[in-house]
């Protein structure tokens, strides 16, 4: 039984979706980041960086969503795509590009509009560039690493925040197809509602 410490954010949903896809038994421990639960000493012993998600599997505690996904894929020998290094490559793009840049869009455009027009323009432009990178990648393949993998599980929850990104879906037809196909997966739908249901998955 894996213990999952999480909250309904894109990073949190990566791991709950993965646990559902792998079919692993897990207990959910909500960490309300709005209330500051991530700063509690007990949680910091599991996640020294004070960020969700984190897991405890037996005697092993793991923080950082990308590391957790790699651990689960190795543990179960599944969802590693057609080529493991391509999977790692696209997982790292999510970790280094999609997540941080989309996070800045959320901060400046969604939660602080009008306060920093230059930052809004800069991060929206980079987010749209990354949409283009992903769309081009998916033009001739079903998933980011050929077959469905942890790279898709990592990236999809960030794309699920598309209503915040001022995106024109007509410019990204391959990414739209990929997004909707993953949204229809029962495990994704279950994992999206961890630790509790929020708004339905948005559909373009």
SULZISUL-V935707 format. One record per residue. N is the residue number from 1. RES is the residue in three letters. OMEGA is omega in whole degrees, 0 to 359 (999 if undefined). Layout:
BEGIN
n->N res->RES omega->OMEGA
n->N res->RES omega->OMEGA
END
This chain:
BEGIN
n->1 res->UNK omega->180
n->2 res->UNK omega->174
n->3 res->UNK omega->181
n->4 res->UNK omega->177
n->5 res->UNK omega->192
n->6 res->UNK omega->175
n->7 res->UNK omega->186
n->8 res->UNK omega->174
n->9 res->UNK omega->176
n->10 res->UNK omega->179
n->11 res->UNK omega->178
n->12 res->UNK omega->183
n->13 res->UNK omega->176
n->14 res->UNK omega->189
n->15 res->UNK omega->177
n->16 res->UNK omega->175
n->17 res->UNK omega->180
n->18 res->UNK omega->179
n->19 res->UNK omega->177
n->20 res->UNK omega->180
n->21 res->UNK omega->179
n->22 res->UNK omega->181
n->23 res->UNK omega->182
n->24 res->UNK omega->176
n->25 res->UNK omega->180
n->26 res->UNK omega->173
n->27 res->UNK omega->182
n->28 res->UNK omega->174
n->29 res->UNK omega->180
n->30 res->UNK omega->176
n->31 res->UNK omega->185
n->32 res->UNK omega->184
n->33 res->UNK omega->175
n->34 res->UNK omega->180
n->35 res->UNK omega->179
n->36 res->UNK omega->181
n->37 res->UNK omega->183
n->38 res->UNK omega->181
n->39 res->UNK omega->182
n->40 res->UNK omega->183
n->41 res->UNK omega->181
n->42 res->UNK omega->179
n->43 res->UNK omega->180
n->44 res->UNK omega->175
n->45 res->UNK omega->178
n->46 res->UNK omega->182
n->47 res->UNK omega->184
n->48 res->UNK omega->178
n->49 res->UNK omega->177
n->50 res->UNK omega->180
n->51 res->UNK omega->172
n->52 res->UNK omega->0
n->53 res->UNK omega->171
n->54 res->UNK omega->176
n->55 res->UNK omega->167
n->56 res->UNK omega->180
n->57 res->UNK omega->187
n->58 res->UNK omega->180
n->59 res->UNK omega->184
n->60 res->UNK omega->172
n->61 res->UNK omega->180
n->62 res->UNK omega->171
n->63 res->UNK omega->180
n->64 res->UNK omega->188
n->65 res->UNK omega->179
n->66 res->UNK omega->178
n->67 res->UNK omega->179
n->68 res->UNK omega->179
n->69 res->UNK omega->177
n->70 res->UNK omega->178
n->71 res->UNK omega->181
n->72 res->UNK omega->180
n->73 res->UNK omega->177
n->74 res->UNK omega->181
n->75 res->UNK omega->185
n->76 res->UNK omega->182
n->77 res->UNK omega->181
n->78 res->UNK omega->174
n->79 res->UNK omega->178
n->80 res->UNK omega->178
n->81 res->UNK omega->180
n->82 res->UNK omega->180
n->83 res->UNK omega->187
n->84 res->UNK omega->183
n->85 res->UNK omega->171
n->86 res->UNK omega->177
n->87 res->UNK omega->179
n->88 res->UNK omega->180
n->89 res->UNK omega->183
n->90 res->UNK omega->171
n->91 res->UNK omega->179
n->92 res->UNK omega->175
n->93 res->UNK omega->177
n->94 res->UNK omega->184
n->95 res->UNK omega->186
n->96 res->UNK omega->185
n->97 res->UNK omega->187
n->98 res->UNK omega->182
n->99 res->UNK omega->181
n->100 res->UNK omega->183
n->101 res->UNK omega->177
n->102 res->UNK omega->177
n->103 res->UNK omega->177
n->104 res->UNK omega->174
n->105 res->UNK omega->181
n->106 res->UNK omega->183
n->107 res->UNK omega->187
n->108 res->UNK omega->187
n->109 res->UNK omega->184
n->110 res->UNK omega->190
n->111 res->UNK omega->181
n->112 res->UNK omega->184
n->113 res->UNK omega->176
n->114 res->UNK omega->183
n->115 res->UNK omega->184
n->116 res->UNK omega->183
n->117 res->UNK omega->179
n->118 res->UNK omega->180
n->119 res->UNK omega->177
n->120 res->UNK omega->182
n->121 res->UNK omega->183
n->122 res->UNK omega->187
n->123 res->UNK omega->173
n->124 res->UNK omega->180
n->125 res->UNK omega->179
n->126 res->UNK omega->177
n->127 res->UNK omega->180
n->128 res->UNK omega->174
n->129 res->UNK omega->180
n->130 res->UNK omega->172
n->131 res->UNK omega->180
n->132 res->UNK omega->177
n->133 res->UNK omega->180
n->134 res->UNK omega->180
n->135 res->UNK omega->179
n->136 res->UNK omega->179
n->137 res->UNK omega->185
n->138 res->UNK omega->182
n->139 res->UNK omega->184
n->140 res->UNK omega->178
n->141 res->UNK omega->184
n->142 res->UNK omega->185
n->143 res->UNK omega->188
n->144 res->UNK omega->179
n->145 res->UNK omega->179
n->146 res->UNK omega->174
n->147 res->UNK omega->184
n->148 res->UNK omega->187
n->149 res->UNK omega->177
n->150 res->UNK omega->176
n->151 res->UNK omega->176
n->152 res->UNK omega->180
n->153 res->UNK omega->180
n->154 res->UNK omega->187
n->155 res->UNK omega->187
n->156 res->UNK omega->182
n->157 res->UNK omega->176
n->158 res->UNK omega->176
n->159 res->UNK omega->179
n->160 res->UNK omega->173
n->161 res->UNK omega->184
n->162 res->UNK omega->178
n->163 res->UNK omega->179
n->164 res->UNK omega->191
n->165 res->UNK omega->180
n->166 res->UNK omega->187
n->167 res->UNK omega->173
n->168 res->UNK omega->186
n->169 res->UNK omega->179
n->170 res->UNK omega->179
n->171 res->UNK omega->187
n->172 res->UNK omega->186
n->173 res->UNK omega->182
n->174 res->UNK omega->177
n->175 res->UNK omega->178
n->176 res->UNK omega->178
n->177 res->UNK omega->178
n->178 res->UNK omega->183
n->179 res->UNK omega->182
n->180 res->UNK omega->178
n->181 res->UNK omega->178
n->182 res->UNK omega->179
n->183 res->UNK omega->180
n->184 res->UNK omega->181
n->185 res->UNK omega->181
n->186 res->UNK omega->180
n->187 res->UNK omega->178
n->188 res->UNK omega->179
n->189 res->UNK omega->178
n->190 res->UNK omega->182
n->191 res->UNK omega->180
n->192 res->UNK omega->185
n->193 res->UNK omega->177
n->194 res->UNK omega->4
n->195 res->UNK omega->178
n->196 res->UNK omega->179
n->197 res->UNK omega->174
n->198 res->UNK omega->176
n->199 res->UNK omega->177
n->200 res->UNK omega->175
n->201 res->UNK omega->180
n->202 res->UNK omega->182
n->203 res->UNK omega->179
n->204 res->UNK omega->999
END
